């Protein structure tokens, strides 16, 4: 069944990420990496936007942001446009970590798809994007994993 295979691939993805990150000397979970990656590409976003970008619920993302703040990888600033809003930015340490991690992250992507040809990889990614877009319209009540 597709649901089981998707769950199993997610387990493999998380385990492979953690193994590669640890081997390379990094202490970051997949969701923490996703958060700093998203912040790097969207400097000044708020937590709600970050939550939406990486598809994690707001409660979970709050804990992720707190851990990244504690690790000094991001900073949170009061928005000049809306004093109630808080904007997220990478610190220099966060930028350096993101850049240093990219080879390990690329290795994870390759390891996950090593059983497929280049054409099959492209097809799988295209189909996953299509299936994710279609399923995103369905409300979910599940918990996030990997944090």
HELIX and SHEET records of a PDB file:
HELIX    1   1 UNK A    2  UNK A   23  1                                  22    
HELIX    2   2 UNK A   30  UNK A   41  1                                  12    
HELIX    3   3 UNK A   47  UNK A   53  1                                   7    
HELIX    4   4 UNK A   58  UNK A   70  1                                  13    
HELIX    5   5 UNK A   92  UNK A  112  1                                  21    
HELIX    6   6 UNK A  118  UNK A  135  1                                  18    
SHEET    1   A 2 UNK A  74  UNK A  78  0                                        
SHEET    2   A 2 UNK A  86  UNK A  90 -1                                        
END                                                                             
